[in-house]
């Protein structure tokens, strides 16, 4: 497991312990099994973004605090200069850069996602709505039983409660995703 995932898991575990919230309670509120939750908290498995947001809500912190260890500071606006977002490697071949990490109480999460070619897309679910806009390359997106190939300039808006995943189609690809959870 990469060091960022280990650090995120440690922050979750530490905050949950400080707040004296049992693992069972967090797992139940987030809608996952206790065994699955324990794997995430012990950095044995990467935490899907939807689960991370659910845990942050349950622990009453901004997801940025779990991702970086620091709280957002801006409440009127925030500017992120090119290449200066907070980057997190989710798992090999998939990373995202948060573009609004320093804005307090945000209602959506804009991120640049960079993905390398892989055999299949890992399917995830989360609440809210999601928008993807392809910046470079091509991505194959799976939503439920459907598959689509999107190229630079293409976009898709969908319900992320449906199992979905993206993977590069051809070579490395980049897309902007905006999630409101």
PEQUI-V142382 format. One record per helix or strand of 3 or more residues. SS is the DSSP state (H for helix, E for strand). FROM is the first residue (numbers start at 1). TO is the last residue. If there is no record, write none. Layout:
BEGIN
ss;from;to
SS;FROM;TO
SS;FROM;TO
END
This chain:
BEGIN
ss;from;to
H;3;19
H;23;30
H;34;41
H;49;59
H;63;68
E;86;91
E;94;98
E;109;115
E;129;136
E;138;143
E;146;151
E;155;158
E;164;168
E;173;180
END
